[in-house]
Every structure is written in C-alpha cells, then in structure tokens.
C-alpha cells in the first residue's frame, strides 16, 4: 500500500501588510517601551526576513481593544471562509467534488470552536453525512506536518478513502494590543495568517492516484519526537484577553542540538541516512531557526531556498507554513522521481514532527 499526496493548495486572507508598515505600526503601539532603545528593538522587523504578510483584518483593527469573545468569533468566521476556499482549491486540483471526501482532518491552534471548525466547513462545502472528522488542536507550528502524517495514517487504514487535510491559522487574531513585552513585539514582527489543504489517498502502488498536473509524491513514513520538561518553550498563556504567545529565545539552540539525532534515528529505521536525503522541507519559524537547521543538518544555504521564500512572502503562519514550502517545491518540480524529501516542523510540547516522502514516477 502506498499513501500518495494527490493535491495541495494554499490560501491567504485579503489584507496584505508590508513589513515596513508593520514596523511603523509597532513603533506607535510600543512607543513607551521603545523610548530608550527603539532602533535596536525595532530591528527585529528588518532581521525577520519578511517582506509582506497577510492578515484577516485591516491593520487599524489591531490598534483597538478587542476581548477574547470578539476575536474568537472572528476566528470562526474567517476560518470557515478561508478553510472552505483552500479546501475547494485542493479538490478542484484533484478533479474531485466535496461529496467525494471520506475523512476531513482539521488542524488549528489560534482559536476555539465547538462544534469544531471542520463541522462548519463541512456544512459550507456540502460534504456527505457519513464522512469522518478529526479536529486537532494545540500542535502550533508542528501541526501541518503532523496533520499530513495523520492524513497518511487514515488513508492507509482505509485504502481508497479520500482524506482531506486543512491546516489553518489566524495568528493575527491572537495579537495582544496591551501586551508591551519584547516577546509580543517579536511576535508582531513574525506571525501571519494562512491556510493549506492537502488530499491524500492510499492504494496499491500501481493503482494509487497520480497528482493532478504534478509529479506524484509518496508519503512513506512519519515520526514524532517529544522532549520531556520543555513545556515552556512554545505555546499559549491564556487569560481574559485571549491567547498570549509563548516562545523561548533558545529555540534555535534546541534545533542545533536535538533535531539531527532524532531525524537520524527516524531515517535509520528506514535504512536511510541524512546524507541520502535529497531535500529538506523545513518549517521557516524564523531566520535564526532556518540557520540552525542548516548548521544542524550540514545543509547549504540553497537547500532551504523555498522556506526562505515563503517566510519572505508570507511570514510565519504557524501550522500551514511548512505546506506552503512543500507547495513551492512541487511547483518548481524540485523533487524528482525516486528522490527523497523530509518534511520537518517543531511545535509546542516541545516536539518535532517528521514525514518521509519520495517522488514517484510521473
């Protein structure tokens, strides 16, 4: 049995914000804490490697106070709209209709909903009444890689079933206007909104469907690495104002010290070495994180060119970001027949998610 990526699509909300505009916005909002050292602190915007990002509300909306209820209501509204858009795009690329879907996996960590957002997307698209639902919450930036791995698992468990993954984050709606910490300033320089959808189907190798208009990509194996006693590295603090971002300054150090051993162990279980991997598709958590990946894995700078391009054009969108990188690699026909690739992302826990992929015959 082979699980195959049949189609992949991405989408962003309509409001584009240049990094220069975001910097000036932060200059006004954080003026009290920036008074003595504003040039050094605002330099995080220049060093982020971002040119433009997309958010779901006009920039002036973020300058006003909004309670958690209002922000979460907007999360649900925009998540259903953007999730429906990207799911429709993925289905069209696969030549399928909504009632062809057997299982919907929904990944997000930037808002809450019960019924969950996947149920609302199902209503909007008109999915069948007997489809399976799996909402996944709390994996943050690792969610896209973990979601694609779970879609693979579900497809292999029910050969022939069409499994649709939607990974969606509206990070901008978690922005805390009254949090004047340096941590919040860094978040304002980095995070953005976006969504990705992937369709996965499994079957015998000679019957597994080919990707519509692109080289098929086989999803070979997956692995998760959880590091104990690292709960404070990444996540949310929650209060009456909503979700407050948590991320440690030493994440690049964790990448340099811990990613290589875990990835090498995973590949070794499949008789592969790091040197045998042709492509690394890494979540671009930030410029320092990408540099840490290069150092840890001995990669040349061009190896992560697609990740840097996504960071430049879209910022860090959390869970869907690594799927944006994978889409660019597929559009560039970078993964040839028989070539191997690893999708990698880190998230709260603290954890790493890996997915081993291989280019199939066209």
C-alpha positions as CSV (number, residue, x, y, z in Angstrom):
1,X,0.0,0.0,0.0
2,X,1.2,3.5,-0.9
3,X,-0.2,6.7,0.6
4,X,0.0,9.5,-2.0
5,X,-0.3,13.2,-1.9
6,X,-2.9,13.8,-4.7
7,X,-3.2,17.6,-4.4
8,X,-2.0,20.5,-2.4
9,X,-3.3,24.1,-2.2
10,X,-2.8,27.2,-0.2
11,X,-4.6,30.4,0.5
12,X,-4.2,33.7,2.5
13,X,-6.7,36.3,3.6
14,X,-7.1,39.5,1.7
15,X,-5.3,42.1,3.8
16,X,-1.6,42.5,2.8
17,X,0.8,44.2,5.3
18,X,4.3,45.1,4.3
19,X,7.0,44.6,6.9
20,X,7.7,48.4,6.7
21,X,4.1,49.2,7.6
22,X,4.1,46.6,10.4
23,X,7.3,48.2,11.8
24,X,5.7,51.6,11.9
25,X,2.6,50.2,13.5
26,X,4.7,48.7,16.2
27,X,6.7,51.9,16.6
28,X,3.5,53.7,17.6
29,X,2.0,51.0,19.7
30,X,5.2,50.2,21.7
31,X,6.4,53.8,21.9
32,X,6.6,53.7,25.7
33,X,8.8,50.7,26.0
34,X,10.8,51.6,22.9
35,X,11.7,55.1,24.2
36,X,15.3,54.3,25.2
37,X,16.3,51.7,22.7
38,X,13.8,51.8,19.9
39,X,16.3,51.3,17.0
40,X,17.7,48.1,18.4
41,X,14.3,46.7,19.3
42,X,12.6,47.6,16.1
43,X,15.4,46.0,14.2
44,X,13.6,42.6,14.7
45,X,11.4,43.6,11.8
46,X,14.4,44.1,9.4
47,X,16.1,40.9,10.6
48,X,12.9,38.7,10.2
49,X,13.5,38.1,6.5
50,X,9.9,39.1,5.8
51,X,8.7,41.4,3.0
52,X,5.0,41.0,3.3
53,X,2.3,39.2,5.3
54,X,-1.4,38.6,5.1
55,X,-3.9,39.1,7.9
56,X,-7.6,38.8,8.1
57,X,-8.4,42.3,9.3
58,X,-7.2,45.8,8.3
59,X,-4.1,47.0,10.1
60,X,-6.0,49.7,12.0
61,X,-8.3,47.0,13.6
62,X,-5.3,45.7,15.6
63,X,-4.7,49.1,17.1
64,X,-8.0,48.9,19.0
65,X,-9.0,46.8,22.1
66,X,-10.9,43.6,21.4
67,X,-11.9,41.0,24.0
68,X,-11.4,37.3,23.6
69,X,-15.1,36.7,22.7
70,X,-14.9,39.2,19.8
71,X,-11.6,37.8,18.5
72,X,-12.7,34.2,18.7
73,X,-15.9,35.0,16.9
74,X,-13.8,36.5,14.1
75,X,-11.6,33.4,14.2
76,X,-14.6,31.2,13.5
77,X,-16.0,33.4,10.7
78,X,-12.7,33.8,8.9
79,X,-11.6,30.2,9.5
80,X,-14.7,28.8,7.8
81,X,-14.3,31.2,4.9
82,X,-10.6,30.6,4.3
83,X,-10.8,26.9,5.1
84,X,-13.6,26.5,2.6
85,X,-11.7,28.4,0.0
86,X,-8.5,26.4,0.3
87,X,-10.4,23.0,0.6
88,X,-12.3,23.8,-2.7
89,X,-9.0,24.7,-4.4
90,X,-7.4,21.4,-3.3
91,X,-10.5,19.4,-4.5
92,X,-10.5,21.2,-7.9
93,X,-6.8,20.4,-8.4
94,X,-7.6,16.7,-7.7
95,X,-10.7,16.8,-10.0
96,X,-13.0,15.9,-7.1
97,X,-16.2,17.2,-5.6
98,X,-16.9,17.8,-1.9
99,X,-19.1,14.7,-1.7
100,X,-16.1,12.6,-2.7
101,X,-14.4,13.3,0.7
102,X,-14.4,10.4,3.2
103,X,-12.4,12.0,6.0
104,X,-11.7,15.6,7.0
105,X,-8.7,16.4,9.3
106,X,-8.7,19.9,10.6
107,X,-5.6,21.4,12.3
108,X,-5.5,24.8,14.1
109,X,-4.3,26.3,17.3
110,X,-5.3,30.0,17.1
111,X,-9.0,29.9,18.1
112,X,-11.6,27.5,19.6
113,X,-14.9,26.3,18.4
114,X,-17.4,23.7,19.4
115,X,-18.8,22.4,17.1
116,X,-15.3,22.5,15.7
117,X,-14.4,24.3,12.5
118,X,-14.3,21.2,10.4
119,X,-18.0,20.7,11.0
120,X,-18.7,24.2,9.9
121,X,-16.6,23.8,6.8
122,X,-18.4,20.6,6.1
123,X,-21.7,22.5,6.1
124,X,-20.3,25.2,3.9
125,X,-19.0,22.8,1.3
126,X,-21.8,20.2,1.4
127,X,-19.8,17.1,2.5
128,X,-21.7,13.8,2.8
129,X,-23.3,13.0,6.1
130,X,-21.2,9.9,6.6
131,X,-17.7,11.4,6.4
132,X,-15.2,11.1,9.3
133,X,-14.0,14.1,11.3
134,X,-10.7,14.6,13.1
135,X,-10.1,18.0,14.6
136,X,-6.6,18.5,16.0
137,X,-5.7,21.4,18.3
138,X,-2.6,22.6,20.1
139,X,0.3,21.5,17.9
140,X,1.1,25.0,16.8
141,X,3.8,25.2,14.1
142,X,4.2,21.4,14.0
143,X,0.5,21.0,13.1
144,X,0.9,21.0,9.3
145,X,3.5,18.2,9.3
146,X,1.6,16.2,12.0
147,X,-1.7,16.7,10.1
148,X,-0.3,15.4,6.8
149,X,1.2,12.4,8.7
150,X,-2.2,11.7,10.3
151,X,-3.9,12.0,6.9
152,X,-1.5,9.4,5.7
153,X,-2.3,7.1,8.6
154,X,-6.1,7.4,8.0
155,X,-5.7,6.8,4.3
156,X,-3.6,3.6,4.8
157,X,-6.2,2.4,7.4
158,X,-9.0,2.7,4.7
159,X,-7.5,2.2,1.3
160,X,-9.3,4.1,-1.3
161,X,-10.7,6.6,1.1
162,X,-10.1,10.2,0.2
163,X,-8.7,12.1,3.2
164,X,-8.7,15.9,3.1
165,X,-6.4,17.8,5.5
166,X,-7.0,21.5,6.2
167,X,-4.3,23.3,8.3
168,X,-5.3,26.9,9.1
169,X,-4.1,29.6,11.5
170,X,-5.2,33.2,12.1
171,X,-2.3,34.2,14.2
172,X,-3.0,37.9,13.9
173,X,-6.2,37.5,15.9
174,X,-4.2,36.4,18.9
175,X,-2.3,39.8,18.9
176,X,-2.4,41.4,22.3
177,X,-2.5,45.2,21.9
178,X,-1.9,45.9,25.6
179,X,1.0,43.4,26.0
180,X,4.0,45.6,25.7
181,X,6.6,42.9,26.3
182,X,9.5,42.2,24.0
183,X,8.1,38.8,23.4
184,X,4.9,40.3,21.9
185,X,7.0,42.7,19.8
186,X,8.9,39.8,18.3
187,X,5.6,38.0,17.6
188,X,4.3,41.2,15.9
189,X,7.3,41.1,13.6
190,X,6.9,37.5,12.6
191,X,3.4,35.9,12.6
192,X,0.7,36.0,9.9
193,X,-2.5,34.2,8.7
194,X,-2.9,31.5,6.1
195,X,-4.3,28.0,5.2
196,X,-3.3,24.9,3.3
197,X,-5.2,21.9,2.2
198,X,-3.9,18.5,1.1
199,X,-5.7,15.5,-0.3
200,X,-4.3,12.0,0.5
201,X,-5.3,8.7,-0.9
202,X,-3.8,5.2,-0.5
203,X,-3.9,2.1,-2.6
204,X,-1.6,-0.5,-4.3
205,X,1.4,1.2,-5.9
206,X,0.1,0.6,-9.4
207,X,-3.4,1.9,-8.5
208,X,-2.5,4.8,-6.3
209,X,-3.8,8.0,-8.0
210,X,-1.4,10.5,-9.5
211,X,-1.3,14.1,-8.5
212,X,-3.3,16.3,-10.9
213,X,-0.8,18.1,-13.1
214,X,2.2,17.5,-10.9
215,X,4.6,14.6,-10.1
216,X,3.0,12.3,-7.5
217,X,4.5,12.4,-4.0
218,X,4.5,9.2,-2.0
219,X,4.2,9.6,1.8
220,X,6.5,6.9,3.0
221,X,6.7,7.2,6.8
222,X,6.3,9.6,9.7
223,X,7.8,10.1,13.2
224,X,7.3,12.3,16.2
225,X,9.9,13.3,18.8
226,X,8.8,14.7,22.2
227,X,11.3,16.2,24.6
228,X,10.4,16.0,28.2
229,X,10.4,19.0,30.5
230,X,10.1,21.5,27.7
231,X,6.6,22.8,28.2
232,X,7.7,26.4,28.5
233,X,9.4,26.5,25.1
234,X,6.4,27.3,22.9
235,X,2.6,27.7,23.3
236,X,0.0,29.9,24.8
237,X,-0.7,31.6,28.1
238,X,-4.5,32.2,28.4
239,X,-6.3,34.9,30.3
240,X,-9.4,37.1,29.8
241,X,-7.8,38.9,26.9
242,X,-7.2,35.6,25.0
243,X,-4.1,33.8,23.9
244,X,-0.6,35.2,24.7
245,X,2.2,33.8,22.7
246,X,5.0,31.9,24.5
247,X,8.3,31.1,22.8
248,X,11.7,30.7,24.3
249,X,14.8,32.5,22.9
250,X,16.7,29.3,22.8
251,X,14.6,27.5,20.1
252,X,17.5,27.8,17.6
253,X,19.8,26.1,20.1
254,X,17.3,23.3,20.5
255,X,17.2,22.9,16.7
256,X,21.0,22.8,16.6
257,X,21.4,20.3,19.4
258,X,18.4,18.0,19.1
259,X,17.0,17.9,15.6
260,X,19.8,15.9,14.0
261,X,19.8,13.0,16.4
262,X,16.0,12.5,16.3
263,X,15.9,12.8,12.5
264,X,18.9,10.4,12.0
265,X,17.2,7.8,14.2
266,X,14.0,8.1,12.2
267,X,15.7,7.7,8.9
268,X,17.9,4.9,10.2
269,X,14.7,2.9,10.9
270,X,14.1,3.1,7.1
271,X,17.7,2.2,6.1
272,X,18.4,5.8,5.2
273,X,21.0,8.4,6.4
274,X,20.9,12.2,6.5
275,X,23.3,12.2,3.6
276,X,20.9,10.2,1.5
277,X,18.1,12.7,1.8
278,X,17.8,14.8,-1.3
279,X,15.5,17.6,0.0
280,X,14.6,19.1,3.4
281,X,11.3,20.9,3.6
282,X,11.5,22.8,6.8
283,X,9.0,25.0,8.6
284,X,10.5,28.5,8.5
285,X,9.9,29.5,12.1
286,X,12.3,32.4,11.5
287,X,15.7,33.3,10.0
288,X,17.6,32.0,13.1
289,X,15.6,28.7,13.0
290,X,16.5,28.2,9.4
291,X,20.1,28.9,10.0
292,X,20.0,26.4,12.9
293,X,18.6,23.8,10.6
294,X,21.4,24.4,8.1
295,X,24.0,24.1,10.8
296,X,22.5,21.0,12.5
297,X,22.0,19.1,9.2
298,X,25.0,20.4,7.3
299,X,22.9,22.0,4.6
300,X,24.0,24.6,2.0
301,X,22.1,27.8,2.1
302,X,20.2,27.0,-1.2
303,X,18.8,23.8,0.4
304,X,16.2,25.9,2.2
305,X,15.5,28.5,-0.5
306,X,11.8,27.6,-0.7
307,X,11.5,28.0,3.1
308,X,13.1,31.4,3.0
309,X,10.9,32.5,0.1
310,X,7.7,31.5,2.0
311,X,9.0,33.4,5.1
312,X,9.7,36.4,2.9
313,X,6.3,36.4,1.2
314,X,4.0,35.2,4.0
315,X,5.8,35.3,7.3
316,X,5.3,32.5,9.9
317,X,1.7,31.3,9.6
318,X,2.2,28.5,12.1
319,X,0.8,25.1,11.1
320,X,0.2,25.6,7.3
321,X,3.6,27.2,6.7
322,X,5.6,24.0,6.0
323,X,2.9,23.0,3.5
324,X,3.4,26.4,1.7
325,X,7.0,25.4,1.4
326,X,6.1,21.9,0.1
327,X,3.8,23.5,-2.5
328,X,6.7,25.7,-3.8
329,X,8.9,22.7,-4.0
330,X,6.3,20.8,-6.0
331,X,5.6,23.7,-8.3
332,X,9.3,24.0,-9.0
333,X,9.4,20.3,-9.8
334,X,12.2,20.1,-7.3
335,X,11.5,16.6,-6.0
336,X,12.3,14.2,-8.9
337,X,11.3,10.6,-9.4
338,X,12.9,8.4,-6.7
339,X,14.3,11.4,-4.8
340,X,13.6,11.6,-1.1
341,X,12.5,14.5,1.0
342,X,11.7,15.1,4.7
343,X,9.0,17.5,5.9
344,X,10.0,18.9,9.3
345,X,8.4,21.2,11.8
346,X,8.6,22.0,15.5
347,X,5.8,22.9,17.9
348,X,4.5,23.1,21.5
349,X,5.3,20.1,23.7
350,X,8.2,20.8,22.8
351,X,8.2,18.4,19.8
352,X,9.3,17.7,16.3
353,X,7.3,16.1,13.5
354,X,8.9,14.4,10.5
355,X,7.4,13.0,7.3
356,X,9.5,11.0,4.9
357,X,8.4,11.5,1.2
358,X,9.5,10.2,-2.1
359,X,8.9,11.4,-5.7
360,X,7.0,8.8,-7.6
361,X,7.1,8.1,-11.3
362,X,5.1,10.7,-13.3
